[in-house]
Amino acid sequence: MRLYAIRNPRHFYLKVDDIHTLYIEESGNPTGIPLICLHGGPGIPMGMGYQKMYNGNVYKIITFHQRGCGLSTPTNCLIKNTTKYMIEDMEKIRVALCIKKWIVEGISWGATLAVLYGLSHSDKLLGLVIGGFSTMNNYTEKSTQACAPDIYNKWMYKRTDRQTMKEYIVKLRSKDPVTRNKYTKMWNVENELFNKMDFENINTPGSKKSRFEFSNSVSNTLAIMECYYYLNRGFVHKNYIFDNAYKLNNVPGFIVHGRFDLICSAENSYNLSKKWTKAKLIITEMAGHSFKNVNNVKAWMDAFKTFEWMYEKRHLYYDCECKIKYQEGMFKFVK
């Protein structure tokens, strides 16, 4: 499978309030179809290589490290860190980059955030593409408990998921590094689940080996953010997405999900597709949660090819008056 070359990579920082400053990356065509990519976790920013799935001649590709993680500051900060603030961050990025409308995409938690953004700002969407969608109702899904009970029971040590998460959030933020590392390792069962979904991966052609491993600091941030957001069910009520999905019915899009996803059940995407009538559901075979999987990547790239016709109308997606200020050096980009 051939991926695209990364064109014109650059980055900048945007201070979004009195506490948080976001790290933002941009690549591709500076005046292409605006596309913002939302990473998963919460707490695990995507690498620059992720942008190879998009045609940089056609798209202006924007990614950012969400509050509290990656190169955004401060790290592991839970103050003013909720879904509402993240949606506001996306709007601040859109306005800062002089964009009127854009395509929004996300995988895993990023898919959840993309949908929640769409429910609040459907008028700003050219399209919506999501993969490995989670409702955030439970950290461990039916697919985890049914297909990987041995791994699930390593994670859960209280009577209920919520009791377990309340204990974890304290231990994960302990000042004692031994305690912190112990519970970080226990929390990150999804690393083991990724490695159990041992399908062919794009970065290992001809092989079925695909290891997912992170440093201690990244693992701890991922654990803290995931625990915090799942404990609070994404900061929306249990059926909020399904109850409001009709607001997306004028938005074209795709829902991609690996049939053998042990982390976020494909049932989530199937149920969403029944409510979001303009979305095309693609259940990929021999695929799990990873979007390094060859079948997930192919479906993902094919989805974005269907939006390339918008390139001819790209001038309509920018605020021209703002664009002049932007080109005059509103931000100092770093190559």
N, C-alpha and C positions, 0 to 999 in steps of 0.2 A: 504494500500500500504506500502510495506516494503522498507525503505531506507537503505543505507549502513552506517556502522560505520566509523567515522573519524579516520584514522590511522596516527601516527607519525606527528602531527601538529608542525610546527615551522615557524619562520619568520625572516626576515632580512631587512636591508635598503640598497638601492643602489643609490649612487649619480650619476645622469645621465648628469648633466651639472653644470655650475657655480651657478645656481639658485635652481634647483629642486632635491629633494631626494625622492625616491619612497619607499613606504612600500610594501613588498612582502611576501606573505604567500605560504607555500608549505605543502602538506600532501600526504598520500598514499605511494606507493612503490617508494623508492628513485631511483630505476633503472627501473621503469615501463614505459609504453607508455607515452611520454611527452604530457601533455594537459595544455593549458593556457586558463583561463576563463576570459572573459572581462565583466565588470559590466556596468550597464546602466546609464542613466542620460542624458548627462554626470553629474557626481557629486554625485552619490549615491553608494558607495562601497557595495559589497555583504558581508554578515556575513559568519562566518566559517560554519554555518549550510548548506549553499548552496552546500558545497562540499559533502554532504551526497548523492547526486544524482549520484555519480560516484563510481565505484568499486575500492576501495583503494588498493586492492591486485594486481590490473592490471595496474592502472594508477598512474603516478606521476602528481599530481594536483597542478597547479600554479595559484595563483590569485595575483593581485596587485591593489593598490589604485592609480587611474590615477592622473595626474598632477592637483594640486590645491584642492584636496579633501581628506577626510578621514584622515588617519595618515601620508599621504605623505605631505611634506612641500615644500614651504609655502602654507598655506590654502588660497583659493580664489584668487590665483595669476594668472593673465591672460597674464603675460609676458612669451614669449616663450611657449605659450599654444595653440597649433593648432593640427589638425589631423596629420600633417606631423611629429610633435615632438612626438606624441603618438605612431605612427608607429615605429619611431626610438627607442623609449623606449622599445617597444616589442623586437626589434632586440638586444638591449643591454642586456635585460634579457635573451634572448635565448643564446647569446654568453657567458654570465656570468655563466649560468648553464650548459655549455658544450653540448648544444643540437644542433644537425644537422637539424632535422626535428621534427615537432610536429603537434598535432591536435589543431586547434584554434576554440573556441566557444564564442558566445556572444548573449546576449538577449537585445532587444530594441536598444538603442544607441550602446551597446556592439556588437550587430549584425552588425550594420553599420560599426563600426570600424573593426570588423573581416573581413568583405567583402573588405574594403579598404586596409587592410593589405594584404589580399590574392591577390588583383590586383597588388600589388607592389612586393610581395614575394611568388608567387605561387609555386616556386621551394622548398620552406621551409615547405610546407604543406603536412601532411599525410592525412588530412581530414579537413572539415569545416562544423560546425553545428551552425545554427543560429535560433533564435526565436524572434517573435514579431518585425520583421525587419522594420526599418524606412528609407526612402530616405533622411530625413532631409530637404526636400524642404520647408515644412511648419510645424510650431509647432503644430497647430491644423489641423487635417485631415478631409476629407469629412465625415468620420464616426462620428467624434466628432460633427461637425456642424449639421449633419442630425439627429443624435440620441440623442444628448444632447445639444440642442440649448440654454437651460436655463443656463447650466454650461458654455458653450462657451461664452455667452454674459457677464458673470461675469468677465471673463478673458480679453476680448477685449473691450477697451474703446476709441480707435482711429478708423479712417476710414478703415485702413488696418492692417493686421497682422504685417507687417514690421514697420509701424509707431508705433504700440503698443509696439513692442519689443524694439525699439530705446528709448522709454520713460521708459520702465521697467529697462533697463540695468543701467540707471542713478539712478533711485530710489532704486534699489536693493543694490547698493553700497554706498548709502547715509551714512554720518557719524551720522545722527540722527537715533537712534534705533527705534523710533516710526514709522518713514517713512519706514525704512528698513523692519520692521516686517509687516507693513500694506501691502506693495507691494509683500513681500514674500508670504503671505497668498493668495493674489489675484492671483499670478502667479501659485501657486501649485494646480491648478484645477484638476490635474491628481490624487491627493489623493482622491478627491470626485468621480472621474470617476472610480478609482479602486473599491471603495466601492459600486458603482452602479452596477458593473459587479459582482453580488452577487452569484457566483457559489460555488460549494463545494471545500474546501481548504484542503490541506494535513495536516495542523497543527490543524485543527478543525474537526476531523472525525465525520461524521454524522450530521454536522452542516453546514449551508451556511453562517455563519458570518465570515467575513474576513476584519478586519480594518487595514488600512495603515496610520500610523501616525509617524511623525518624530519630533525631537527636533527643536527648533528655529534655532540653529546654522547649523544643518544639512540641514534643509529646505532652509535656506538662501543660503548655498553653492550650493545645487541642483538647486535653481532658477537662481543664477548667471551663473553657468556653462551651464545650458540648454539654457538660453536666449542668451548667448554669442555664443554658437555653432549653435543654430538654426538661429540666426540673420545672421550668416555667412555661412549658409547652409552646415555646416560641413567642410567648407573650401575647397570644390570642386565645380565645375560647375554643373548646375542643372541636366544634364543627364549623368554625368560622370560614375556612376555605371552601368547603363543599356548599355551605349555605349561601355564599356570595359568588360562587364561580360563574354564575350567569352574567356577571359584569364583564367577563372576558369574551362573551359570545360574538363580539365584533372584531376580535383580535385573532389574526391567523397565527397558527403555531404548530409545534410538534412536541410530542411527549415520547421520549425514548427510555426504555427500561429493559435491563437484562432479565431474561426469564428466571435465571437461577440466582438472583440477588438475595443474599442472606442477610444483608444489612438493612436495606429499605425494600419492603415487599412490593412486588409488581402490582399487587392488589391496589395500592395507593394510586398508582398512575391509571389503572383501569377505571377505578371509581371516578377519578377526576375527569377522564375523557368522556364519561357519561354526562357530566355537568357542563363542561366546556366544549360546546358543540362544534366550534370551528377548528379545534385541534385534531391533528392526525396522530393516533396512537401507534407506536412501533415497538412491539415486543421482540427483542433481539434473541436469537437462538445461541446456545453455547456461550452465554455471557452472564456475568455477575454484576457487581456494583461498579467495578473499575471502568473508567473511560480511557484506559490504555488498551482495553480489550479490542481486538480487531473488528468485531462485529458492531460493537457500540460506536467505535470511531467512524466506521463506514456510514452507519445510519446518521450519525451526527453531521458529518461533512456533507452528505447528500441533502440533509435538511437545509443547510445554509446555502447550498447551490440554488435552491428554489427561490431565495430572496434576492439573487444577484441582479434580477431585472430592475430592481429599485435604483441601481447605480445611475441610470440615466436621469433620474429625478432627484439626485442627491442634494442639489442646491436648495431644494424645498425643506430640507431637514435641519438647516442651520439658520441662526439669527445673523443676518449679514452685517448689521450695524455693530453687533457685539464682536463679530469675527474680525473686524478691522482692529479693534483694541487687542484682541487675542494675538493677531499677527504682529502687532507692534511690540509685543513682549510683555503681555499681561503676566505670563509665567516664565520662569527661567528653567527651560528643559535641559536635561543632562543626557547626552548621547550614551 
